[in-house]
Amino acid sequence: MNGSGFVDLRTNAEASQTGNESFWPSFTDIMTVVVMIFMLVSVILVLRNWDLVHELRATIEAEREAAALVKSTTEANLTLEEQLTQAEHQVSIMRMWLMQAREENESLTRRQADLEDRIARLQDDKRRLAAERARLDEELTAMRRAQADLEKRFGETAGRLAQLEAAFSEQHLRLEETTNALDRQTETVARKEAELAELRRRIEQASSALAALQGDYDSLKVKYDKLVRPARTPAGHPVVEVRFAKRGGRYVYAIREPGSDQVRQVDRKALESRLGALKQRHHNNLYVKIVIPEDSGLSYTEAWKFTNEILNRYDYYYQPQQRTPTTQGDGQP
């Protein structure tokens, strides 16, 4: 115990009591300093890590935004490509419809020209009949004048009475014949006028039929847009492009395979052989895009027949397990 009444628990209590103070700080003071240094370092590290976390979060958010931008750009490109493919197919279909309309319009134009020629001939006949009737009227008038002259001269001479009576009888017979001929010509004119009215009625019917055909075309186009176009799409399918035209009286075929930019010209046998191989490779999942150039030189029947044959044989949409009922073509252009 020290002089104050407390027990001195230090290990060097004797030395302290003797007045021999240690040069180094005690263990407790050293640990206190170490803990304070550790806490300061920990605070600095926590602050530094907090800044790093903020920077890392900003970096991750920027990467996420960049990935979203790349994804949206890719989807937009794919959508535009699908729309372009679909638009090209619709252009080919519309060109075939336009060729059909042109052929029907040419046929109706030829029929109208024939009817107009017949009308012109009938009008010429009518004019000739009118001229003939005018001539006969003039002859009748002349004959009547002659008859009046004869009647006047009948009272002048008795000697020529017999001659005059004979001449009068002859002129009367001619008058009857002329009258009969005039009646026949009148009947002919009436018949020709009836035929002309019938031809005009047929022309009106042909015009009505043309308007009906135009209406049917518009109706079919609307039904096609509603029922066919949305059901068939190149999305998710390998697309093979087939081109068909007519040059110098010969059919010309070309093909561009999926994933290739090269268009190769082939004959019909090689074309169908290659399409069959692509159909087998892609397990009936092939999308066939038919391209008919505007200056193809084909008729509507040839273009539509070829399109039906190729689509029904090789296109995914027209295969038995996926297609809807459709009219198949037969034969080969």
C-alpha positions as a Markdown table, in Angstrom:
| # | Residue | x | y | z |
|---|---|---|---|---|
| 1 | Met | 0.0 | 0.0 | 0.0 |
| 2 | Asn | 1.1 | 3.5 | -0.7 |
| 3 | Gly | 0.8 | 6.5 | 1.5 |
| 4 | Ser | -2.8 | 7.3 | 0.2 |
| 5 | Gly | -4.1 | 3.9 | 1.4 |
| 6 | Phe | -4.5 | 2.2 | -2.1 |
| 7 | Val | -2.6 | -0.9 | -3.3 |
| 8 | Asp | -0.3 | -0.3 | -6.2 |
| 9 | Leu | -1.0 | -3.0 | -8.8 |
| 10 | Arg | 1.7 | -2.0 | -11.3 |
| 11 | Thr | 4.4 | -4.6 | -12.0 |
| 12 | Asn | 7.1 | -2.1 | -11.4 |
| 13 | Ala | 5.5 | -0.8 | -8.2 |
| 14 | Glu | 8.7 | -1.2 | -6.3 |
| 15 | Ala | 10.6 | 0.7 | -8.8 |
| 16 | Ser | 8.0 | 3.5 | -8.7 |
| 17 | Gln | 8.1 | 3.5 | -5.0 |
| 18 | Thr | 11.8 | 3.8 | -5.2 |
| 19 | Gly | 11.5 | 6.7 | -7.7 |
| 20 | Asn | 12.9 | 4.8 | -10.7 |
| 21 | Glu | 10.4 | 5.9 | -13.6 |
| 22 | Ser | 10.3 | 3.8 | -16.9 |
| 23 | Phe | 11.5 | 5.5 | -20.1 |
| 24 | Trp | 8.9 | 3.8 | -22.5 |
| 25 | Pro | 5.1 | 4.4 | -22.3 |
| 26 | Ser | 3.0 | 1.7 | -20.8 |
| 27 | Phe | 1.3 | -1.1 | -22.9 |
| 28 | Thr | -2.1 | 0.5 | -22.5 |
| 29 | Asp | -1.0 | 3.8 | -24.0 |
| 30 | Ile | 0.5 | 2.0 | -26.9 |
| 31 | Met | -2.7 | 0.0 | -27.6 |
| 32 | Thr | -4.7 | 3.2 | -27.4 |
| 33 | Val | -2.6 | 4.9 | -30.0 |
| 34 | Val | -2.8 | 1.8 | -32.3 |
| 35 | Val | -6.6 | 1.6 | -32.0 |
| 36 | Met | -6.9 | 5.3 | -32.8 |
| 37 | Ile | -4.7 | 4.9 | -35.9 |
| 38 | Phe | -6.7 | 1.8 | -36.9 |
| 39 | Met | -10.0 | 3.8 | -36.6 |
| 40 | Leu | -8.6 | 6.7 | -38.6 |
| 41 | Val | -7.5 | 4.3 | -41.3 |
| 42 | Ser | -10.8 | 2.5 | -41.3 |
| 43 | Val | -12.7 | 5.8 | -41.6 |
| 44 | Ile | -10.5 | 6.8 | -44.6 |
| 45 | Leu | -11.0 | 3.3 | -46.2 |
| 46 | Val | -14.8 | 3.5 | -45.7 |
| 47 | Leu | -15.0 | 6.9 | -47.3 |
| 48 | Arg | -12.8 | 5.8 | -50.2 |
| 49 | Asn | -14.9 | 2.6 | -50.6 |
| 50 | Trp | -18.1 | 4.7 | -50.6 |
| 51 | Asp | -16.7 | 6.8 | -53.4 |
| 52 | Leu | -15.7 | 3.7 | -55.3 |
| 53 | Val | -19.2 | 2.2 | -54.8 |
| 54 | His | -20.8 | 5.4 | -56.3 |
| 55 | Glu | -18.4 | 5.2 | -59.3 |
| 56 | Leu | -19.1 | 1.5 | -59.8 |
| 57 | Arg | -22.9 | 2.1 | -59.7 |
| 58 | Ala | -22.6 | 4.9 | -62.2 |
| 59 | Thr | -20.5 | 2.7 | -64.5 |
| 60 | Ile | -23.0 | -0.2 | -64.2 |
| 61 | Glu | -25.9 | 2.1 | -65.0 |
| 62 | Ala | -24.0 | 3.5 | -68.0 |
| 63 | Glu | -23.3 | -0.1 | -69.3 |
| 64 | Arg | -27.0 | -1.0 | -68.8 |
| 65 | Glu | -28.1 | 2.0 | -70.8 |
| 66 | Ala | -25.6 | 1.3 | -73.6 |
| 67 | Ala | -26.8 | -2.4 | -73.7 |
| 68 | Ala | -30.5 | -1.2 | -73.9 |
| 69 | Leu | -29.5 | 1.2 | -76.7 |
| 70 | Val | -27.8 | -1.5 | -78.6 |
| 71 | Lys | -30.8 | -3.9 | -78.1 |
| 72 | Ser | -33.3 | -1.3 | -79.3 |
| 73 | Thr | -31.1 | -0.4 | -82.3 |
| 74 | Thr | -30.9 | -4.1 | -83.2 |
| 75 | Glu | -34.6 | -4.6 | -82.9 |
| 76 | Ala | -35.3 | -1.5 | -85.0 |
| 77 | Asn | -33.0 | -2.8 | -87.7 |
| 78 | Leu | -34.6 | -6.2 | -87.7 |
| 79 | Thr | -38.1 | -4.7 | -87.9 |
| 80 | Leu | -37.1 | -2.5 | -90.8 |
| 81 | Glu | -35.6 | -5.4 | -92.7 |
| 82 | Glu | -38.8 | -7.5 | -92.1 |
| 83 | Gln | -40.9 | -4.5 | -93.3 |
| 84 | Leu | -38.7 | -4.2 | -96.4 |
| 85 | Thr | -39.0 | -7.9 | -97.2 |
| 86 | Gln | -42.8 | -7.8 | -96.7 |
| 87 | Ala | -43.1 | -4.6 | -98.8 |
| 88 | Glu | -41.1 | -6.2 | -101.7 |
| 89 | His | -43.4 | -9.3 | -101.6 |
| 90 | Gln | -46.5 | -7.1 | -101.6 |
| 91 | Val | -45.0 | -5.1 | -104.5 |
| 92 | Ser | -44.7 | -8.4 | -106.5 |
| 93 | Ile | -48.2 | -9.4 | -105.7 |
| 94 | Met | -49.6 | -5.9 | -106.7 |
| 95 | Arg | -47.6 | -6.1 | -109.9 |
| 96 | Met | -49.3 | -9.4 | -110.8 |
| 97 | Trp | -52.7 | -7.9 | -109.9 |
| 98 | Leu | -51.9 | -4.9 | -112.1 |
| 99 | Met | -50.9 | -7.1 | -115.0 |
| 100 | Gln | -54.3 | -8.9 | -114.7 |
| 101 | Ala | -56.1 | -5.6 | -114.6 |
| 102 | Arg | -54.2 | -4.4 | -117.7 |
| 103 | Glu | -55.0 | -7.6 | -119.6 |
| 104 | Glu | -58.7 | -7.4 | -118.7 |
| 105 | Asn | -58.7 | -3.7 | -119.6 |
| 106 | Glu | -57.1 | -4.4 | -123.0 |
| 107 | Ser | -59.7 | -7.1 | -123.7 |
| 108 | Leu | -62.6 | -4.8 | -122.8 |
| 109 | Thr | -60.9 | -2.0 | -124.9 |
| 110 | Arg | -60.8 | -4.4 | -127.9 |
| 111 | Arg | -64.5 | -5.4 | -127.4 |
| 112 | Gln | -65.4 | -1.7 | -127.2 |
| 113 | Ala | -63.6 | -0.9 | -130.4 |
| 114 | Asp | -65.4 | -3.8 | -132.2 |
| 115 | Leu | -68.7 | -2.5 | -130.9 |
| 116 | Glu | -67.8 | 1.0 | -132.0 |
| 117 | Asp | -66.9 | -0.3 | -135.5 |
| 118 | Arg | -70.2 | -2.1 | -135.8 |
| 119 | Ile | -72.0 | 1.0 | -134.7 |
| 120 | Ala | -70.2 | 3.1 | -137.3 |
| 121 | Arg | -71.1 | 0.5 | -140.0 |
| 122 | Leu | -74.8 | 0.6 | -138.9 |
| 123 | Gln | -74.7 | 4.4 | -138.9 |
| 124 | Asp | -73.3 | 4.3 | -142.5 |
| 125 | Asp | -76.1 | 1.9 | -143.5 |
| 126 | Lys | -78.6 | 4.2 | -141.9 |
| 127 | Arg | -77.2 | 7.2 | -143.8 |
| 128 | Arg | -77.3 | 5.2 | -147.1 |
| 129 | Leu | -80.9 | 4.2 | -146.4 |
| 130 | Ala | -81.8 | 7.8 | -145.6 |
| 131 | Ala | -80.2 | 8.9 | -148.9 |
| 132 | Glu | -82.0 | 6.1 | -150.8 |
| 133 | Arg | -85.3 | 7.1 | -149.2 |
| 134 | Ala | -84.7 | 10.8 | -150.2 |
| 135 | Arg | -84.0 | 9.7 | -153.7 |
| 136 | Leu | -87.1 | 7.6 | -153.8 |
| 137 | Asp | -89.1 | 10.5 | -152.4 |
| 138 | Glu | -87.7 | 12.7 | -155.2 |
| 139 | Glu | -88.6 | 10.1 | -157.8 |
| 140 | Leu | -92.1 | 9.8 | -156.3 |
| 141 | Thr | -92.5 | 13.6 | -156.4 |
| 142 | Ala | -91.2 | 13.6 | -160.0 |
| 143 | Met | -93.7 | 10.8 | -160.8 |
| 144 | Arg | -96.5 | 12.7 | -159.3 |
| 145 | Arg | -95.5 | 15.8 | -161.3 |
| 146 | Ala | -95.5 | 13.6 | -164.4 |
| 147 | Gln | -98.9 | 12.2 | -163.5 |
| 148 | Ala | -100.3 | 15.7 | -163.1 |
| 149 | Asp | -98.8 | 16.7 | -166.4 |
| 150 | Leu | -100.3 | 13.6 | -168.0 |
| 151 | Glu | -103.7 | 14.4 | -166.6 |
| 152 | Lys | -103.4 | 17.9 | -167.9 |
| 153 | Arg | -102.5 | 16.6 | -171.3 |
| 154 | Phe | -105.3 | 14.1 | -171.2 |
| 155 | Gly | -107.8 | 16.8 | -171.8 |
| 156 | Glu | -105.9 | 18.3 | -174.7 |
| 157 | Thr | -105.9 | 15.3 | -177.1 |
| 158 | Ala | -108.3 | 12.4 | -177.4 |
| 159 | Gly | -106.0 | 10.6 | -179.9 |
| 160 | Arg | -103.4 | 10.1 | -177.3 |
| 161 | Leu | -105.9 | 8.9 | -174.7 |
| 162 | Ala | -105.0 | 5.2 | -175.1 |
| 163 | Gln | -101.3 | 6.0 | -175.0 |
| 164 | Leu | -101.8 | 8.2 | -172.0 |
| 165 | Glu | -103.9 | 5.5 | -170.2 |
| 166 | Ala | -101.3 | 2.9 | -170.9 |
| 167 | Ala | -98.6 | 5.2 | -169.7 |
| 168 | Phe | -100.6 | 6.0 | -166.6 |
| 169 | Ser | -101.1 | 2.4 | -165.8 |
| 170 | Glu | -97.4 | 1.7 | -166.2 |
| 171 | Gln | -96.5 | 4.7 | -164.1 |
| 172 | His | -99.0 | 3.5 | -161.5 |
| 173 | Leu | -97.4 | 0.1 | -161.4 |
| 174 | Arg | -94.0 | 1.6 | -161.0 |
| 175 | Leu | -95.4 | 3.8 | -158.2 |
| 176 | Glu | -96.8 | 0.8 | -156.4 |
| 177 | Glu | -93.4 | -1.0 | -156.8 |
| 178 | Thr | -91.6 | 2.1 | -155.5 |
| 179 | Thr | -94.0 | 2.3 | -152.6 |
| 180 | Asn | -93.5 | -1.3 | -151.7 |
| 181 | Ala | -89.8 | -0.9 | -152.0 |
| 182 | Leu | -90.0 | 2.2 | -149.8 |
| 183 | Asp | -92.0 | 0.2 | -147.2 |
| 184 | Arg | -89.4 | -2.5 | -147.3 |
| 185 | Gln | -86.6 | 0.1 | -146.9 |
| 186 | Thr | -88.5 | 1.6 | -144.0 |
| 187 | Glu | -88.8 | -1.8 | -142.3 |
| 188 | Thr | -85.0 | -2.3 | -142.9 |
| 189 | Val | -84.3 | 1.1 | -141.3 |
| 190 | Ala | -86.4 | 0.2 | -138.3 |
| 191 | Arg | -84.7 | -3.1 | -137.9 |
| 192 | Lys | -81.3 | -1.5 | -138.1 |
| 193 | Glu | -82.3 | 1.1 | -135.5 |
| 194 | Ala | -83.3 | -1.7 | -133.2 |
| 195 | Glu | -80.0 | -3.4 | -133.7 |
| 196 | Leu | -78.2 | -0.1 | -133.0 |
| 197 | Ala | -80.2 | 0.2 | -129.7 |
| 198 | Glu | -79.2 | -3.3 | -128.8 |
| 199 | Leu | -75.6 | -2.6 | -129.4 |
| 200 | Arg | -75.8 | 0.5 | -127.3 |
| 201 | Arg | -77.3 | -1.5 | -124.5 |
| 202 | Arg | -74.5 | -4.1 | -124.8 |
| 203 | Ile | -71.9 | -1.3 | -124.6 |
| 204 | Glu | -73.6 | -0.1 | -121.4 |
| 205 | Gln | -73.6 | -3.6 | -120.0 |
| 206 | Ala | -69.9 | -3.9 | -120.8 |
| 207 | Ser | -69.2 | -0.7 | -119.0 |
| 208 | Ser | -71.1 | -1.9 | -116.0 |
| 209 | Ala | -69.2 | -5.2 | -116.1 |
| 210 | Leu | -65.9 | -3.2 | -116.2 |
| 211 | Ala | -67.0 | -1.2 | -113.1 |
| 212 | Ala | -68.0 | -4.4 | -111.3 |
| 213 | Leu | -64.7 | -6.0 | -112.1 |
| 214 | Gln | -62.9 | -2.9 | -110.6 |
| 215 | Gly | -65.1 | -3.2 | -107.5 |
| 216 | Asp | -64.3 | -6.9 | -107.2 |
| 217 | Tyr | -60.6 | -6.1 | -107.5 |
| 218 | Asp | -60.8 | -3.5 | -104.7 |
| 219 | Ser | -62.8 | -6.0 | -102.5 |
| 220 | Leu | -60.4 | -8.8 | -103.1 |
| 221 | Lys | -57.5 | -6.5 | -102.3 |
| 222 | Val | -59.1 | -5.5 | -99.0 |
| 223 | Lys | -59.8 | -9.2 | -98.1 |
| 224 | Tyr | -56.2 | -10.0 | -99.0 |
| 225 | Asp | -54.8 | -7.3 | -96.8 |
| 226 | Lys | -57.0 | -8.5 | -93.9 |
| 227 | Leu | -56.6 | -12.3 | -94.2 |
| 228 | Val | -53.3 | -13.1 | -96.0 |
| 229 | Arg | -50.7 | -10.5 | -95.3 |
| 230 | Pro | -50.7 | -10.6 | -91.5 |
| 231 | Ala | -50.5 | -14.4 | -91.5 |
| 232 | Arg | -47.3 | -14.8 | -93.5 |
| 233 | Thr | -44.1 | -13.0 | -92.4 |
| 234 | Pro | -40.4 | -13.5 | -93.0 |
| 235 | Ala | -39.7 | -12.9 | -89.3 |
| 236 | Gly | -37.9 | -15.9 | -87.8 |
| 237 | His | -37.5 | -17.7 | -91.1 |
| 238 | Pro | -34.5 | -18.0 | -93.5 |
| 239 | Val | -35.5 | -15.9 | -96.7 |
| 240 | Val | -34.6 | -17.1 | -100.2 |
| 241 | Glu | -35.3 | -14.8 | -103.1 |
| 242 | Val | -36.5 | -16.1 | -106.4 |
| 243 | Arg | -36.7 | -13.9 | -109.5 |
| 244 | Phe | -38.7 | -14.7 | -112.6 |
| 245 | Ala | -38.9 | -12.9 | -115.9 |
| 246 | Lys | -39.2 | -13.5 | -119.7 |
| 247 | Arg | -36.5 | -12.4 | -122.1 |
| 248 | Gly | -36.6 | -13.0 | -125.9 |
| 249 | Gly | -39.4 | -15.5 | -125.5 |
| 250 | Arg | -37.5 | -17.6 | -122.9 |
| 251 | Tyr | -38.1 | -17.8 | -119.2 |
| 252 | Val | -35.3 | -16.5 | -117.0 |
| 253 | Tyr | -34.8 | -17.7 | -113.4 |
| 254 | Ala | -32.5 | -16.3 | -110.6 |
| 255 | Ile | -32.0 | -17.2 | -106.9 |
| 256 | Arg | -30.4 | -15.5 | -103.9 |
| 257 | Glu | -29.9 | -17.9 | -101.0 |
| 258 | Pro | -30.3 | -17.0 | -97.3 |
| 259 | Gly | -27.3 | -15.0 | -95.9 |
| 260 | Ser | -25.9 | -14.3 | -99.4 |
| 261 | Asp | -25.8 | -11.1 | -101.4 |
| 262 | Gln | -25.1 | -12.9 | -104.7 |
| 263 | Val | -27.9 | -13.4 | -107.2 |
| 264 | Arg | -27.3 | -16.5 | -109.4 |
| 265 | Gln | -29.1 | -17.1 | -112.7 |
| 266 | Val | -30.2 | -20.8 | -113.1 |
| 267 | Asp | -32.5 | -22.9 | -115.2 |
| 268 | Arg | -35.8 | -24.3 | -113.9 |
| 269 | Lys | -34.5 | -27.7 | -112.9 |
| 270 | Ala | -31.5 | -26.3 | -111.0 |
| 271 | Leu | -33.8 | -23.7 | -109.3 |
| 272 | Glu | -36.2 | -26.4 | -108.0 |
| 273 | Ser | -33.3 | -28.7 | -107.0 |
| 274 | Arg | -31.7 | -25.9 | -104.9 |
| 275 | Leu | -35.1 | -24.9 | -103.3 |
| 276 | Gly | -35.7 | -28.5 | -102.4 |
| 277 | Ala | -32.3 | -28.7 | -100.7 |
| 278 | Leu | -32.9 | -25.5 | -98.8 |
| 279 | Lys | -36.4 | -26.7 | -97.7 |
| 280 | Gln | -34.9 | -29.9 | -96.4 |
| 281 | Arg | -32.0 | -28.2 | -94.7 |
| 282 | His | -34.3 | -25.7 | -92.8 |
| 283 | His | -37.0 | -28.3 | -92.0 |
| 284 | Asn | -39.9 | -26.8 | -94.0 |
| 285 | Asn | -39.2 | -23.4 | -92.3 |
| 286 | Leu | -38.1 | -21.6 | -95.6 |
| 287 | Tyr | -39.7 | -18.3 | -96.5 |
| 288 | Val | -39.7 | -17.9 | -100.4 |
| 289 | Lys | -39.9 | -14.3 | -101.7 |
| 290 | Ile | -41.0 | -14.2 | -105.3 |
| 291 | Val | -39.8 | -11.1 | -107.2 |
| 292 | Ile | -41.4 | -10.3 | -110.6 |
| 293 | Pro | -39.7 | -7.2 | -112.2 |
| 294 | Glu | -41.8 | -4.5 | -113.6 |
| 295 | Asp | -40.5 | -5.1 | -117.1 |
| 296 | Ser | -40.6 | -8.9 | -116.7 |
| 297 | Gly | -42.4 | -9.5 | -120.1 |
| 298 | Leu | -44.7 | -12.0 | -118.4 |
| 299 | Ser | -48.5 | -12.2 | -118.5 |
| 300 | Tyr | -50.6 | -12.3 | -115.4 |
| 301 | Thr | -51.4 | -16.0 | -115.9 |
| 302 | Glu | -47.7 | -16.9 | -116.2 |
| 303 | Ala | -46.6 | -14.9 | -113.2 |
| 304 | Trp | -49.4 | -16.1 | -110.9 |
| 305 | Lys | -49.0 | -19.8 | -112.0 |
| 306 | Phe | -45.3 | -19.7 | -111.3 |
| 307 | Thr | -45.8 | -18.0 | -107.9 |
| 308 | Asn | -48.4 | -20.5 | -106.8 |
| 309 | Glu | -46.3 | -23.5 | -107.8 |
| 310 | Ile | -43.1 | -22.3 | -106.0 |
| 311 | Leu | -44.9 | -21.2 | -102.8 |
| 312 | Asn | -47.0 | -24.4 | -102.6 |
| 313 | Arg | -43.9 | -26.6 | -103.0 |
| 314 | Tyr | -41.3 | -24.8 | -100.9 |
| 315 | Asp | -42.7 | -21.9 | -98.7 |
| 316 | Tyr | -43.2 | -22.7 | -95.0 |
| 317 | Tyr | -46.7 | -21.1 | -95.0 |
| 318 | Tyr | -48.1 | -23.3 | -97.7 |
| 319 | Gln | -46.8 | -26.6 | -96.3 |
| 320 | Pro | -49.5 | -29.1 | -95.1 |
| 321 | Gln | -48.8 | -28.8 | -91.4 |
| 322 | Gln | -48.9 | -24.9 | -91.3 |
| 323 | Arg | -50.8 | -23.5 | -94.3 |
| 324 | Thr | -54.4 | -22.4 | -94.7 |
| 325 | Pro | -56.5 | -23.7 | -97.7 |
| 326 | Thr | -55.3 | -22.1 | -100.9 |
| 327 | Thr | -55.6 | -22.7 | -104.6 |
| 328 | Gln | -52.6 | -24.6 | -106.0 |
| 329 | Gly | -51.4 | -24.2 | -109.6 |
| 330 | Asp | -50.6 | -27.1 | -111.9 |
| 331 | Gly | -48.3 | -27.4 | -114.8 |
| 332 | Gln | -45.1 | -25.4 | -115.5 |
| 333 | Pro | -44.7 | -22.1 | -117.3 |
